[in-house]
Amino acid sequence: MKIAVLSHTFPKSKNESTAAFLYALMLGFKHAGNHPIVVIPYIKGLKHASFPYRVISYKYIWPSFLHNLGYSSTLKRGFQLPIRAYIIAPFLFIFGIFKLLSICKSEKIDIISAHWLLPNGLIAAIVSKLTGVPYVVTLPGSDVYVAGMNILFKKLAIFAAEQASIVIADSPTFIRKVEQLGANIKRSEVIPYPVDVMKYKSDHSASANLRKHFGFYKQDVVILAVGRLVEKKGFKYLLESMGEIIKTYANVKLVIVGEGDLKEELLAIVKKRKIDKSTIFAGSIGRDKILSYYNLGDIFVMPSISDAAGNIDDQPVALLEAMACGLPVVATNFPGNSMTVADKVNGFLVPQKNVNAIKSALLKLVLSNKLRKQMGLKSRKIAVEKLSIDKIGEAYALVFEKAISSKRIK
């Protein structure tokens, strides 16, 4: 089937880190025998020809430098919309409708797959009404938070959700939150994002040079965290938990991969806890290098929280990639995380913002190489059996078939 995939963020190339999970998901669509056509806003540096499927961009404002919505740059601190977003968004919305409408007609699209309820779910809902092409919408999470920011966003989000044949999310939390807004969802499915298990796997030779670069010894235990430095990632609580661990066990090192608005605040905690000699902020790392960091780690930690504005980070893709690389994990016991992290099987689930629980879980893994290996093998097994590109691609294909069938019945 021909699938028009609508998003406002996407990797600029196959090795770029922004929304890399969508690159993998499109491969899943293709491996399942479908033909995805990705429709995204214009962004400088987008390399259309680097993708193994069609990518079409559209301009929505002049001059070109004003094209700065989406691509993980819209929300400040992970939960604040800048004034420019309110001014520019209507143009993206209008031109997005025209572009998607044109593609649906010219390409004879079978189904629209929109990602993020706002703005793309709304764009898809209107085009679906005009063309009769069914659409499904996937909720990555931040869109659900944005939907509750004001009464206008709420009403638009409810309309978009109710018009969708099926609403998909990688956590039941996001579906429940949309329903709490007042949306009467026809049908929902919980499907994780995929991970390329052929690429993301245990290979410590890939991290040998990195270990030398950081001056780590063979006996050092490396705790790895990957994500934007924003409140919902919960890195503050990770750093608070590390103080006592590092004071007691000098061979423990912490590496945090990512950039964000909270970097200075996090650096201040590191200094206060006197763990600066054992803590490394690696910055933003490209997709071509991130594998070496996963293999550098002995333990992966994702201490996500519900931030001050109610935005949460549940079952992030970095967690799935770390599992594919055979890492035991410590993660917050949110519903999405609980789908892939089995407590005491391939890691530990801890309450959010609980410094003592994070510390206790990490110590169990720090002190037992045997436990790390056992849980790491379980992580890899779960990733291969449940989270591969092919598995998730097949799951989406079934959803698309259901959506098309239900439209025909009507």
ROLUMSE-259098 format. One record per residue (C-alpha): residue number from 1; x, y, z. Coordinates in nm, 2 decimals. Layout:
  lumpa      c1      c2      c3
    NUM       X       Y       Z
...
***
This chain:
  lumpa      c1      c2      c3
      1    0.00    0.00    0.00
      2    0.10    0.36   -0.05
      3    0.14    0.55    0.28
      4    0.17    0.92    0.31
      5    0.37    0.98    0.63
      6    0.32    1.33    0.77
      7    0.56    1.47    1.02
      8    0.71    1.81    1.12
      9    1.04    1.66    1.23
     10    1.26    1.40    1.07
     11    1.63    1.33    1.03
     12    1.80    1.56    0.78
     13    2.00    1.25    0.67
     14    2.00    0.89    0.76
     15    2.29    0.94    1.01
     16    2.13    1.25    1.18
     17    2.00    1.20    1.53
     18    1.68    1.42    1.52
     19    1.38    1.18    1.53
     20    1.59    0.89    1.42
     21    1.32    0.66    1.53
     22    1.11    0.77    1.23
     23    1.39    0.68    0.99
     24    1.38    0.32    1.14
     25    1.00    0.31    1.13
     26    0.99    0.40    0.76
     27    1.23    0.11    0.70
     28    0.98   -0.11    0.88
     29    0.70    0.02    0.66
     30    0.91   -0.07    0.35
     31    1.02   -0.41    0.48
     32    0.66   -0.50    0.53
     33    0.60   -0.45    0.15
     34    0.46   -0.10    0.16
     35    0.56    0.23   -0.01
     36    0.61    0.52    0.24
     37    0.62    0.87    0.11
     38    0.75    1.10    0.38
     39    0.60    1.46    0.38
     40    0.78    1.71    0.60
     41    0.84    2.09    0.63
     42    1.14    2.24    0.46
     43    1.46    2.26    0.67
     44    1.80    2.37    0.56
     45    2.04    2.08    0.51
     46    1.78    1.82    0.44
     47    1.93    1.55    0.21
     48    1.64    1.39    0.03
     49    1.85    1.16   -0.18
     50    2.01    0.99    0.13
     51    1.70    0.80    0.22
     52    1.60    0.46    0.09
     53    1.24    0.59    0.04
     54    1.08    0.91   -0.09
     55    1.10    1.22    0.12
     56    0.91    1.53    0.00
     57    0.95    1.87    0.18
     58    0.73    2.18    0.15
     59    0.80    2.54    0.22
     60    0.55    2.73    0.44
     61    0.70    3.08    0.49
     62    0.93    3.34    0.34
     63    1.22    3.41    0.37
     64    1.36    3.06    0.41
     65    1.55    3.12    0.74
     66    1.21    3.15    0.91
     67    1.16    2.77    0.86
     68    1.24    2.68    1.22
     69    0.95    2.49    1.35
     70    0.98    2.12    1.43
     71    1.30    1.92    1.41
     72    1.32    1.91    1.79
     73    1.37    2.28    1.81
     74    1.02    2.41    1.89
     75    0.98    2.34    2.26
     76    1.21    2.53    2.49
     77    1.33    2.33    2.80
     78    1.11    2.05    2.67
     79    0.78    2.21    2.75
     80    0.76    2.58    2.65
     81    0.63    2.71    2.32
     82    0.81    3.03    2.20
     83    0.60    3.32    2.07
     84    0.74    3.26    1.72
     85    0.57    2.92    1.71
     86    0.22    3.08    1.75
     87    0.30    3.32    1.47
     88    0.45    3.07    1.22
     89    0.24    2.76    1.30
     90   -0.07    2.87    1.10
     91    0.14    2.89    0.78
     92    0.29    2.55    0.84
     93   -0.07    2.42    0.89
     94   -0.21    2.58    0.58
     95    0.07    2.48    0.34
     96    0.09    2.13    0.50
     97   -0.28    2.08    0.40
     98   -0.22    2.18    0.04
     99    0.09    1.97    0.01
    100   -0.06    1.66    0.16
    101   -0.38    1.70   -0.04
    102   -0.18    1.72   -0.36
    103    0.02    1.41   -0.28
    104   -0.28    1.21   -0.18
    105   -0.44    1.29   -0.52
    106   -0.13    1.26   -0.74
    107    0.01    0.95   -0.58
    108   -0.32    0.77   -0.51
    109   -0.24    0.73   -0.14
    110   -0.41    0.44    0.04
    111   -0.36    0.57    0.40
    112   -0.21    0.87    0.58
    113    0.01    0.80    0.88
    114    0.04    1.12    1.08
    115    0.30    1.16    1.36
    116    0.23    1.40    1.64
    117   -0.13    1.49    1.71
    118   -0.06    1.86    1.65
    119    0.00    1.99    1.39
    120    0.01    1.68    1.17
    121   -0.29    1.49    1.31
    122   -0.50    1.80    1.24
    123   -0.36    1.84    0.89
    124   -0.42    1.47    0.82
    125   -0.78    1.49    0.96
    126   -0.87    1.77    0.73
    127   -0.71    1.61    0.42
    128   -0.88    1.28    0.51
    129   -1.22    1.45    0.52
    130   -1.15    1.61    0.18
    131   -1.02    1.30    0.00
    132   -1.18    1.01    0.18
    133   -0.83    0.86    0.25
    134   -0.83    0.71    0.60
    135   -0.57    0.82    0.85
    136   -0.41    0.70    1.16
    137   -0.21    0.92    1.41
    138    0.08    0.82    1.63
    139    0.14    1.00    1.96
    140    0.51    1.03    2.05
    141    0.42    1.21    2.38
    142    0.51    1.58    2.36
    143    0.22    1.64    2.14
    144   -0.02    1.52    2.41
    145    0.13    1.77    2.64
    146    0.10    2.05    2.38
    147   -0.27    1.96    2.33
    148   -0.35    2.05    2.69
    149   -0.17    2.39    2.68
    150   -0.48    2.60    2.60
    151   -0.85    2.56    2.50
    152   -0.78    2.60    2.13
    153   -0.51    2.34    2.12
    154   -0.73    2.11    2.32
    155   -1.03    2.14    2.08
    156   -0.81    2.09    1.77
    157   -0.64    1.79    1.93
    158   -0.98    1.63    2.02
    159   -1.10    1.68    1.66
    160   -0.78    1.53    1.52
    161   -0.80    1.23    1.76
    162   -1.17    1.16    1.69
    163   -1.13    1.17    1.32
    164   -0.85    0.92    1.32
    165   -0.94    0.56    1.23
    166   -0.69    0.44    1.48
    167   -0.47    0.62    1.74
    168   -0.13    0.47    1.81
    169    0.11    0.54    2.09
    170    0.42    0.38    2.23
    171    0.28    0.41    2.58
    172   -0.08    0.37    2.71
    173   -0.02    0.68    2.91
    174   -0.05    0.90    2.60
    175   -0.37    0.75    2.48
    176   -0.52    0.79    2.83
    177   -0.42    1.15    2.84
    178   -0.59    1.23    2.51
    179   -0.90    1.06    2.63
    180   -0.88    1.27    2.95
    181   -0.89    1.58    2.73
    182   -1.23    1.46    2.62
    183   -1.16    1.28    2.30
    184   -1.38    0.98    2.20
    185   -1.12    0.76    2.03
    186   -1.26    0.51    1.79
    187   -0.98    0.26    1.83
    188   -0.63    0.26    1.98
    189   -0.31    0.05    1.96
    190    0.01    0.05    2.17
    191    0.31   -0.01    1.95
    192    0.67    0.07    2.05
    193    0.90    0.25    1.80
    194    1.14    0.01    1.63
    195    1.52   -0.04    1.68
    196    1.76   -0.17    1.42
    197    1.88   -0.48    1.60
    198    2.12   -0.56    1.32
    199    2.30   -0.23    1.37
    200    2.25   -0.18    1.75
    201    2.41   -0.48    1.91
    202    2.69   -0.56    2.15
    203    3.03   -0.49    2.00
    204    3.29   -0.37    2.25
    205    3.55   -0.33    1.98
    206    3.34   -0.04    1.86
    207    3.40    0.14    2.19
    208    3.77    0.06    2.24
    209    3.90    0.39    2.11
    210    3.63    0.58    2.30
    211    3.73    0.41    2.63
    212    4.09    0.51    2.57
    213    3.98    0.87    2.48
    214    3.81    0.91    2.81
    215    4.09    0.74    3.00
    216    3.87    0.46    3.14
    217    4.04    0.15    3.28
    218    3.92   -0.21    3.22
    219    3.78   -0.24    3.57
    220    3.58    0.08    3.54
    221    3.20    0.04    3.54
    222    3.04    0.29    3.30
    223    2.68    0.41    3.36
    224    2.54    0.56    3.05
    225    2.25    0.80    3.00
    226    2.13    0.93    2.66
    227    1.88    1.21    2.59
    228    1.82    1.58    2.57
    229    1.92    1.78    2.87
    230    1.56    1.88    2.96
    231    1.36    1.84    3.27
    232    1.15    1.54    3.17
    233    1.46    1.32    3.12
    234    1.51    1.34    3.50
    235    1.89    1.36    3.48
    236    1.89    1.58    3.79
    237    1.79    1.29    4.00
    238    2.05    1.06    3.84
    239    2.32    1.31    3.93
    240    2.19    1.34    4.29
    241    2.21    0.96    4.32
    242    2.56    0.94    4.18
    243    2.73    1.14    4.46
    244    2.74    0.87    4.72
    245    2.80    0.59    4.46
    246    3.11    0.76    4.31
    247    3.25    0.85    4.66
    248    3.23    0.49    4.76
    249    3.33    0.33    4.43
    250    3.60    0.52    4.25
    251    3.58    0.29    3.95
    252    3.23    0.41    3.86
    253    3.20    0.66    3.57
    254    2.90    0.84    3.44
    255    2.86    0.94    3.08
    256    2.57    1.16    2.96
    257    2.51    1.20    2.59
    258    2.30    1.49    2.48
    259    2.26    1.87    2.48
    260    1.98    2.09    2.61
    261    1.87    2.39    2.81
    262    1.95    2.24    3.15
    263    2.32    2.18    3.09
    264    2.44    2.45    3.32
    265    2.21    2.35    3.59
    266    2.32    1.99    3.57
    267    2.69    2.09    3.57
    268    2.62    2.28    3.89
    269    2.49    1.97    4.05
    270    2.80    1.78    3.94
    271    3.02    2.04    4.10
    272    2.82    2.05    4.42
    273    2.83    1.67    4.45
    274    3.20    1.67    4.37
    275    3.17    1.41    4.10
    276    3.31    1.62    3.81
    277    3.62    1.39    3.78
    278    3.39    1.09    3.72
    279    3.12    1.25    3.51
    280    3.14    1.33    3.14
    281    2.89    1.53    2.94
    282    2.96    1.40    2.59
    283    2.74    1.65    2.41
    284    2.53    1.57    2.10
    285    2.65    1.26    1.92
    286    2.56    1.17    1.56
    287    2.39    0.85    1.46
    288    2.71    0.73    1.30
    289    2.88    0.74    1.64
    290    2.61    0.66    1.90
    291    2.67    0.28    1.88
    292    3.02    0.32    2.02
    293    2.86    0.50    2.33
    294    2.61    0.23    2.39
    295    2.89   -0.02    2.38
    296    3.10    0.20    2.61
    297    2.83    0.16    2.88
    298    2.80   -0.13    3.12
    299    2.46    0.00    3.26
    300    2.20    0.22    3.09
    301    1.98    0.45    3.30
    302    1.67    0.64    3.20
    303    1.53    0.83    3.51
    304    1.24    1.00    3.32
    305    0.99    1.21    3.51
    306    0.67    1.40    3.46
    307    0.80    1.75    3.44
    308    0.66    2.07    3.60
    309    0.42    2.11    3.30
    310    0.30    1.75    3.30
    311    0.51    1.64    3.00
    312    0.66    1.29    3.04
    313    0.92    1.08    2.87
    314    0.79    0.72    2.85
    315    0.97    0.44    2.66
    316    1.22    0.67    2.48
    317    1.40    0.52    2.18
    318    1.74    0.55    2.35
    319    1.62    0.29    2.60
    320    1.53    0.05    2.32
    321    1.86    0.10    2.15
    322    2.05    0.04    2.47
    323    1.86   -0.28    2.52
    324    1.94   -0.40    2.17
    325    2.31   -0.34    2.26
    326    2.28   -0.58    2.55
    327    2.27   -0.33    2.84
    328    2.09   -0.39    3.16
    329    1.87   -0.09    3.23
    330    1.74    0.12    3.52
    331    1.43    0.31    3.42
    332    1.13    0.49    3.57
    333    0.83    0.26    3.62
    334    0.61    0.44    3.37
    335    0.36    0.22    3.17
    336    0.56    0.24    2.84
    337    0.89    0.16    3.01
    338    0.72   -0.14    3.18
    339    0.63   -0.28    2.84
    340    1.00   -0.34    2.76
    341    1.18   -0.34    3.09
    342    1.08   -0.64    3.30
    343    1.17   -0.55    3.66
    344    1.45   -0.77    3.80
    345    1.47   -0.95    3.46
    346    1.65   -0.72    3.22
    347    1.68   -0.43    3.46
    348    1.51   -0.24    3.74
    349    1.20   -0.02    3.74
    350    1.21    0.27    3.99
    351    0.97    0.54    4.10
    352    1.02    0.87    3.94
    353    1.23    1.14    4.12
    354    1.33    0.88    4.38
    355    1.71    0.93    4.43
    356    1.75    0.65    4.68
    357    1.57    0.40    4.45
    358    1.79    0.50    4.15
    359    2.10    0.46    4.37
    360    1.99    0.12    4.50
    361    1.92   -0.02    4.16
    362    2.25    0.11    4.01
    363    2.45   -0.03    4.30
    364    2.30   -0.38    4.25
    365    2.44   -0.37    3.89
    366    2.76   -0.19    3.98
    367    2.85   -0.46    4.23
    368    2.77   -0.76    4.02
    369    2.93   -0.82    3.68
    370    2.73   -1.15    3.66
    371    2.40   -0.97    3.71
    372    2.49   -0.71    3.44
    373    2.56   -0.98    3.19
    374    2.25   -1.18    3.27
    375    2.02   -0.88    3.25
    376    2.20   -0.75    2.94
    377    2.14   -1.08    2.75
    378    1.77   -1.06    2.85
    379    1.76   -0.70    2.71
    380    1.90   -0.81    2.38
    381    1.65   -1.10    2.36
    382    1.35   -0.87    2.42
    383    1.48   -0.62    2.16
    384    1.52   -0.89    1.89
    385    1.19   -1.07    1.96
    386    0.97   -0.76    2.01
    387    1.13   -0.44    1.89
    388    1.30   -0.50    1.55
    389    1.23   -0.30    1.24
    390    1.05   -0.59    1.08
    391    0.83   -0.67    1.39
    392    0.72   -0.31    1.43
    393    0.67   -0.27    1.06
    394    0.44   -0.57    1.05
    395    0.25   -0.44    1.35
    396    0.19   -0.10    1.18
    397    0.09   -0.28    0.85
    398   -0.18   -0.47    1.04
    399   -0.31   -0.14    1.18
    400   -0.31    0.02    0.84
    401   -0.51   -0.27    0.69
    402   -0.77   -0.24    0.97
    403   -0.80    0.13    0.91
    404   -0.85    0.08    0.54
    405   -1.10   -0.20    0.59
    406   -1.30    0.00    0.84
    407   -1.32    0.29    0.60
    408   -1.45    0.07    0.32
    409   -1.72   -0.07    0.54
    410   -1.85    0.28    0.61
***
